[in-house]
Amino acid sequence: MTKVSGIYGILPADLQMADLLAKAEAALKGGVRTLQFRDKKQGYKRAIKRARALRDLTRDYQALLIVNDSVKLAVDSEADGVHLGRDDAPNLIQLRSEVGDDLIVGITCRADAAFAKTVLKEGANYVSFGAVWTTMTKPEVPELGLARLAKACQMFPDADVCAIGGITAGNVVQVKAAGADCAAVVSGLFAADDIEARAQLLTALWSRA
């Protein structure tokens, strides 16, 4: 099974197609090798068109594409995986029986180690913890802090742990030092004036840490 590791870029939701692909390619050119696609607007026809365009682009860069929330969209677009929130997470044992073992499945756990233990046992490939720091992307999510992130990584030494929330070039080294396998970045990457340069910086900091 493919590991999710390093800088994990989460694309802003609901961009125009040209802007979406331009931002994605800039991150890929900068060295990011995992991208997540989120589409919050209604319309499956619109979403599948975007997901397939991203699938073609990520293949060109030998990068992973993860689709947020929708197993159907992930399967239909031939994405590498799906990321599900706690409320979206179905019976993972049943999901595995339907999609097989090749689809990467990530689950949002926030600060709930017991939930993480359950979903890992049921077949999740990686679990995300956060917000490590307060983030404007999801201001309602309470801050986890580095110490609790490190504790979660120690609790699940054999699992892939993804940190999320408030991660920037200024603190990504601390995230890796805490034991995380990957760092999910939204505004810390895609709000940059030069996304390619920011991606290069983040990936270099991570690889050197």
N, C-alpha and C positions, 0 to 999 in steps of 0.2 A: 504494500500500500504506500502511495506517495505521501511523504511527510509535508505538512504545512510548516514552513520555518522562515525566519528572517523578517523582512519588512513586508507587511500585509496591507496593501493599499485598498481602502474602501472608497469607491467612487461616490461622489455626491449624487443624490437621487434627483431624477426628473430633469436632467439636462437635455438640451436639444441634441439630436443624434451627432451632428458634426462636432459639437463641443465635447460630448461624452467621449468620442473616439480620439479626439485631439488630446484630451487630458489623460486618457488611458495610455496612449502611445508615448506621451512625454514621460510618464512614470516608468513604462517598460524600457524606454531608451536609457533612463537613468539607472536601471538595474533592478527594479522591483519585479519579482517573479511570482507574486500572488496578487490577484485583483478580485475584489468582490463587487458584484453588480446589484444595485438596489433600484427597484422601480415601484414607487408608491402609488402611481396613478392607475386608474382603471383601464383595462383594455389589454387582453392577452395578445392580440395580433401585434400591437405596438411593442409590447415587452419582448416577444419572441424575436422580432426583427432586430431589436437592439442587442439582445443576448447573443444571437447568432453572429452579428457583426463583431461583437467583442470576442466571441469564441475564435473567429478567423484571425483576429488581431493577436490574441494571446498565443495562438498556435505558432504564428510567425516568430514569436520571441521565446518559444518553448516555456511559456509561463502558464500558471494555473488560473483557471476561472472558477470562482465560487459564486453561486447565485443565492441571494438572500430570500428567505421565507418560503419559496415555492419549489417543492420537489419536482412537480410537473415541468416547470420552466427549466429547471436544471437538466432534467432527463431529455426533454425535447430539443434543447439547444446544444446537447452533448457537452455540457460543462463538466468540469472535473469534480465538482462537489456542490453541496448546499449548506447554508448556514441557517439554523433555526433558533428563534427565540424560545424562551422557556414556555410561553403560552402557545407557541406554534409546534413545539416538539410533540410528534405523535408517539405512538408505541414504536420505539426504535427496533425492537425485535421483529415486529411486523414489517416495518419499513425495510429492514435488511432483507427479509424474505422476498420482498417485492422488487427491490432494485439491485440486489446482489452486494458483493463486498467491494466493488470497484469504485462506487460513488463515495467521495469523501463527505463525511457528515460532521459538521461542527455545531456545537450547542452553546448558547449564552447561559452562563451560570451566575454572573454578577459576583456575589460573595458567598454563594451557597455551596459549601464543600460536599454536603450530603447529597445534594442534587447531582453534582459533578460525578460523585462516586457511582450513583445509580446509572446515569446515562453512559458513562464509560463502560460499565458492566454490560449494558444493553447494546453496545456497538458503535458509540460515537468515536470518531477518530481524533477529535481535538475538542477542548473545552476552553471557553474564553472567560476571563475574570476581569472585573473592572466595574466602574471607572476607577483606574488607578489614581488619577487626579480628576478634579472637577472639570467637566467639559461642556462647552456651549452646544455641542452637537446633541447631547442628551442631559440637560441640566438637572433633570429629575432623578438621575441615578446617583445614589450616595457615593462618596469617595471611599475607595478601598484602602489606598495607601500602599507604599512599597513593602512594609513589613508583612502585611497580610497576603500580598501577592507572593512574597518569598515563601511564606508558610504553605500556601496552596501548592506551589511548585514542589516543595519538600514532601507534601502529602501524596502527590501523584508523580513519583519519579519516572514511571514508565509511560506516562501520558504526554501528549503534545499539549502544552499550555500556551494559550494566546492571551497576551495582555492588551487591554483596550482602555481608552479614556485619557485625554489630555496629554498624549505622548507626542513629543516634539524632538527636534534635533538636540535640544538642550538637556533632555532627560532619557533618551532612548538607551544610552549606555547603562544607566541604572536599572532599566527594565531587564536587560540581558543579564546583568549581574545578579538580579533577584532570582534568576533561573528560568525565565520565560523562553519558550522555543520560538515565539514570534511576537511581533509588536504590530497591532492593527492601528493604522493612522488614517485619519480623515482630513481634518483641516490642517494638521501638521504637515501634510504633503500637498493637498490639492488647493489650499488657500494661498500657496506660495505664488509669487509673480513668475518665477521660473521653476515650473514643476520638475523638469528634467534635472536641473541642478540640485534641487532639494532632494530628489530621489537618489541622486549620486551621493550626496552628503549622508543621508540616512543609512543607505546600504553600506557605505564605507565605515561609518561609525559602528554599525552593528557587526560587521565582519572583523573589525579590529578589536572589538571589546572582548 
